């Protein structure tokens, strides 16, 4: 049976899990992974070596035949980034609108001061005079185990 090689276009499914088993990404609909309103289940298509997806997964697809399964681990730095304590910051109540009443654990979108970028931050603590936020990705510092199933090697 033909094996996928560098440059081949392939179709594959994957499930990405944190070390505690939490599914954070999937191409399968039965996994109930629908946090993205644009999510449509179905296999992912890519050209191996294009750099359009995680390098570790693209490299893992090489040598697989349709129907094969493989499990690979993506290190935190490649996926969500390492946890950066410098992304934790505190704002005083004077810097926060009066009608802003977040609770610990809330995820909020903040506009970056020096660009048009929007950053998602998590509320870590709410004090009498200040609020502490964490600007790290919610899964920063965590590795991701991906189960890959090669559906097909696509013809040009």
Helices and strands as residue ranges (DSSP letters): E 9-17, E 23-26, E 44-47, H 55-61, E 69-74, H 76-79, G 85-87, E 88-92, G 93-95, E 107-111, E 118-126, E 130-134, E 144-154
